[in-house]
């Protein structure tokens, strides 16, 4: 799955032709897209499903005939329901009655209003790309990698690495943890994507002091698991590497003291990484 496919966009457009056009355009640019033409179907789906959409594109739903004069409220209420159900999602309202919504929503930083009479589907795509870029820049990414030490490290060598890592990570806004055992490193890095990329691919992966560098996980996380640590560290050198295969960090004797310092969320994180074999063979 490429980076764009991780972004799921919900499109709610009452015109079938326009709904299909947006679906095809966004899909061609690599996004995952879900389309509804009816408000009720979209809301029912959102209420029944726990999917968190990254972006929502919707009509203003203000041009339908209404005998009781409440058509404006219908549009506002629908948008409010979307904001309530998807409480962190950015919303683009693309319609022909945008002026009627400005008083209510122009100051809401989660909403962008585009006038359909002057803004084209290409403008919608531009907005999507712009928001995606901002989300990437502001999101916290977590990278977990395993590597093999080229030569045996003494505790003094590891201490020097740890001191340098903590200093650099603090400057870069990186948090994480490092586990060293019998010539192998398992490290967690957390931070903004561009910073994590530069640190790992331009420096860590090219460091000649280790080899067989393998990325186990690289993903967006809701919050840092090691937010209080520039680099938590645990070192052990007495056990056989075979004991380190498919480690359960709650029960492995090597990690007993390390586990005492972890929060529950940090323990959960290490259990995730333990689903991978630490034996490169």
C-alpha positions as CSV (number, residue, x, y, z in Angstrom):
1,X,0.0,0.0,0.0
2,X,1.5,3.3,-1.0
3,X,1.4,6.5,1.1
4,X,-1.7,8.0,-0.6
5,X,-3.7,4.7,-0.2
6,X,-3.4,5.1,3.5
7,X,-5.6,8.2,3.1
8,X,-9.3,7.3,3.0
9,X,-11.6,10.0,1.6
10,X,-15.4,10.0,2.0
11,X,-17.3,11.7,-0.8
12,X,-20.9,12.7,-0.3
13,X,-22.3,14.2,-3.5
14,X,-25.9,14.2,-4.6
15,X,-25.2,14.4,-8.3
16,X,-24.2,10.9,-9.6
17,X,-22.1,12.3,-12.4
18,X,-20.1,14.5,-10.1
19,X,-19.8,11.7,-7.5
20,X,-18.3,9.4,-10.2
21,X,-16.0,12.1,-11.5
22,X,-14.5,12.7,-8.0
23,X,-14.2,9.0,-7.4
24,X,-12.3,8.4,-10.6
25,X,-10.1,11.5,-10.2
26,X,-9.1,10.8,-6.6
27,X,-8.7,7.0,-7.3
28,X,-6.4,7.8,-10.3
29,X,-4.2,9.8,-7.9
30,X,-3.9,6.9,-5.6
31,X,-6.4,7.7,-2.8
32,X,-8.8,5.2,-1.2
33,X,-12.3,6.7,-1.9
34,X,-15.8,5.8,-0.5
35,X,-18.8,7.5,-2.2
36,X,-22.4,8.1,-1.0
37,X,-25.0,10.1,-2.9
38,X,-27.5,10.4,-0.1
39,X,-27.0,12.1,3.3
40,X,-28.9,9.5,5.2
41,X,-26.8,6.6,3.8
42,X,-23.6,8.4,4.6
43,X,-24.7,9.2,8.2
44,X,-26.0,5.6,8.7
45,X,-22.7,4.2,7.5
46,X,-20.6,6.5,9.7
47,X,-22.8,5.6,12.7
48,X,-22.5,1.9,12.1
49,X,-18.8,1.8,11.1
50,X,-15.8,2.9,13.2
51,X,-13.8,4.0,10.1
52,X,-12.0,7.2,10.7
53,X,-11.8,9.0,7.4
54,X,-8.9,11.3,6.7
55,X,-10.9,13.7,4.6
56,X,-14.6,14.3,3.8
57,X,-15.8,16.1,0.6
58,X,-19.5,16.9,0.6
59,X,-22.2,19.0,-1.2
60,X,-23.7,21.8,0.8
61,X,-27.2,20.2,0.5
62,X,-28.9,23.6,0.5
63,X,-30.6,23.7,-2.8
64,X,-33.4,21.2,-2.1
65,X,-37.0,22.4,-2.1
66,X,-38.4,22.8,1.4
67,X,-42.0,23.7,2.2
68,X,-41.2,24.8,5.7
69,X,-38.3,27.0,4.9
70,X,-35.7,24.9,6.8
71,X,-33.5,24.0,3.9
72,X,-30.6,26.1,5.2
73,X,-30.8,24.5,8.6
74,X,-30.8,21.1,6.9
75,X,-27.5,21.8,5.3
76,X,-25.9,23.2,8.5
77,X,-27.2,20.4,10.6
78,X,-25.8,17.8,8.2
79,X,-22.4,19.4,8.3
80,X,-22.6,19.6,12.1
81,X,-23.4,15.9,12.3
82,X,-20.4,15.1,10.1
83,X,-18.1,17.1,12.3
84,X,-19.5,15.5,15.4
85,X,-19.2,11.9,14.2
86,X,-15.8,12.4,12.7
87,X,-14.3,14.7,15.3
88,X,-10.8,15.0,13.9
89,X,-11.5,14.9,10.2
90,X,-11.0,17.8,7.8
91,X,-14.1,18.7,5.8
92,X,-14.5,20.3,2.3
93,X,-17.9,21.6,1.4
94,X,-18.1,22.1,-2.3
95,X,-21.4,23.6,-3.5
96,X,-23.3,26.4,-5.1
97,X,-24.7,27.9,-1.9
98,X,-21.5,28.4,0.0
99,X,-22.3,32.0,1.0
100,X,-25.1,30.8,3.2
101,X,-22.7,28.7,5.2
102,X,-19.9,31.3,5.7
103,X,-21.5,32.9,8.8
104,X,-21.7,29.6,10.5
105,X,-18.5,27.8,9.5
106,X,-16.0,30.3,8.1
107,X,-14.0,30.4,11.4
108,X,-13.9,26.6,11.8
109,X,-10.4,25.5,11.0
110,X,-11.6,22.0,10.1
111,X,-13.8,23.2,7.3
112,X,-13.0,24.6,3.9
113,X,-15.8,26.2,1.8
114,X,-15.4,26.1,-2.0
115,X,-17.9,27.8,-4.3
116,X,-18.8,25.3,-7.1
117,X,-19.6,28.1,-9.5
118,X,-15.9,29.2,-9.5
119,X,-14.0,26.2,-8.2
120,X,-13.4,23.1,-10.4
121,X,-12.7,19.4,-9.6
122,X,-9.0,20.3,-10.1
123,X,-9.3,22.8,-7.2
124,X,-10.8,20.0,-5.1
125,X,-7.8,17.8,-5.9
126,X,-5.4,20.7,-5.0
127,X,-7.1,21.1,-1.6
128,X,-6.8,17.3,-1.0
129,X,-3.1,17.3,-1.8
130,X,-2.5,20.4,0.3
131,X,-4.3,18.9,3.4
132,X,-2.6,15.5,2.9
133,X,0.8,17.2,2.9
134,X,-0.1,19.1,6.1
135,X,-1.3,16.0,7.8
136,X,2.0,14.1,6.9
137,X,4.1,17.0,8.3
138,X,2.1,17.2,11.5
139,X,1.6,13.4,12.1
140,X,3.7,11.4,14.4
141,X,5.4,8.4,12.7
142,X,6.9,5.4,14.3
143,X,9.7,3.3,12.8
144,X,10.9,0.1,14.3
145,X,14.0,-1.6,12.9
146,X,16.3,-4.5,13.7
147,X,20.0,-4.6,12.9
148,X,23.1,-6.7,13.6
149,X,26.2,-5.2,15.2
150,X,29.3,-5.5,13.0
151,X,31.7,-5.9,15.9
152,X,31.1,-6.7,19.6
153,X,30.2,-3.6,21.6
154,X,31.3,-3.1,25.1
155,X,29.0,-1.3,27.6
156,X,31.2,1.8,27.3
157,X,30.7,1.9,23.5
158,X,26.9,1.6,23.9
159,X,26.9,4.3,26.5
160,X,28.6,6.7,24.1
161,X,26.0,5.8,21.4
162,X,23.2,6.3,23.9
163,X,24.5,9.8,25.0
164,X,25.0,10.9,21.4
165,X,21.6,9.6,20.4
166,X,19.8,11.3,23.3
167,X,21.4,14.6,22.5
168,X,20.6,14.4,18.8
169,X,17.1,13.1,19.3
170,X,16.3,15.9,21.7
171,X,17.3,18.5,19.2
172,X,15.3,16.8,16.5
173,X,12.2,16.1,18.6
174,X,12.7,12.3,18.3
175,X,11.6,9.9,21.0
176,X,11.9,6.2,21.2
177,X,13.7,3.2,22.7
178,X,16.6,0.9,22.0
179,X,17.1,-2.7,23.0
180,X,20.5,-4.4,22.6
181,X,21.1,-8.1,23.1
182,X,23.9,-10.4,22.0
183,X,24.9,-8.3,19.0
184,X,21.5,-7.2,17.8
185,X,19.7,-3.8,18.0
186,X,15.9,-3.4,18.1
187,X,15.1,0.3,18.0
188,X,12.0,2.4,18.0
189,X,12.0,6.0,16.5
190,X,9.0,8.4,16.9
191,X,8.7,11.8,15.3
192,X,7.6,13.8,12.3
193,X,8.0,11.8,9.1
194,X,10.6,14.0,7.4
195,X,12.7,14.0,10.5
196,X,12.4,10.2,11.0
197,X,13.2,9.6,7.3
198,X,16.3,11.8,7.4
199,X,17.6,10.3,10.7
200,X,17.0,6.7,9.7
201,X,17.8,6.6,6.0
202,X,20.5,9.2,5.9
203,X,22.3,8.3,9.1
204,X,21.3,5.2,11.0
205,X,20.9,2.9,8.0
206,X,24.3,4.0,6.6
207,X,26.1,3.6,9.9
208,X,28.9,1.1,9.3
209,X,28.8,-0.1,12.9
210,X,25.8,-2.3,12.1
211,X,24.5,-4.3,9.2
212,X,21.4,-6.3,8.0
213,X,19.2,-3.4,8.9
214,X,15.6,-4.4,8.5
215,X,12.5,-2.1,9.0
216,X,9.9,-4.1,10.9
217,X,7.2,-1.4,11.1
218,X,6.7,2.2,9.8
219,X,3.4,3.8,10.4
220,X,1.4,6.8,11.7
221,X,0.5,6.6,15.4
222,X,-2.0,8.6,17.4
223,X,0.5,9.5,20.1
224,X,4.0,8.9,21.1
225,X,4.6,5.8,23.1
226,X,7.9,7.0,24.5
227,X,7.1,10.7,24.7
228,X,9.2,11.2,28.0
229,X,12.3,9.5,26.6
230,X,14.7,10.9,24.1
231,X,16.0,7.3,23.9
232,X,15.0,4.6,26.5
233,X,17.6,1.9,26.6
234,X,18.1,-1.7,27.8
235,X,21.2,-3.8,27.4
236,X,21.8,-7.5,28.0
237,X,24.7,-9.7,26.9
238,X,24.4,-13.1,28.6
239,X,21.6,-15.0,27.0
240,X,21.6,-17.1,23.8
241,X,20.2,-15.4,20.7
242,X,17.7,-18.3,20.3
243,X,15.9,-17.0,23.4
244,X,15.4,-13.7,21.5
245,X,13.3,-15.2,18.7
246,X,9.7,-14.0,18.9
247,X,10.3,-12.3,22.2
248,X,7.3,-11.8,24.5
249,X,8.5,-8.6,26.3
250,X,6.2,-9.3,29.3
251,X,7.8,-12.6,30.2
252,X,11.3,-12.7,28.7
253,X,13.8,-12.8,31.6
254,X,16.1,-10.4,29.8
255,X,13.6,-7.7,29.9
256,X,12.4,-8.0,33.5
257,X,14.0,-4.9,34.7
258,X,13.3,-3.0,31.5
259,X,9.6,-3.8,31.8
260,X,9.3,-2.2,35.2
261,X,10.0,1.2,33.7
262,X,7.4,0.9,30.9
263,X,3.9,2.2,30.9
264,X,1.1,-0.1,29.6
265,X,1.0,1.6,26.2
266,X,4.8,1.1,25.9
267,X,4.4,-2.6,26.8
268,X,1.7,-2.9,24.1
269,X,4.1,-1.4,21.6
270,X,6.9,-3.8,22.3
271,X,4.4,-6.7,22.0
272,X,3.6,-5.5,18.5
273,X,7.3,-5.5,17.6
274,X,7.7,-9.0,19.1
275,X,5.5,-10.6,16.4
276,X,8.6,-10.4,14.2
277,X,11.5,-12.8,14.5
278,X,14.7,-11.2,15.7
279,X,16.8,-14.0,14.2
280,X,17.9,-12.8,10.7
281,X,18.3,-16.5,9.7
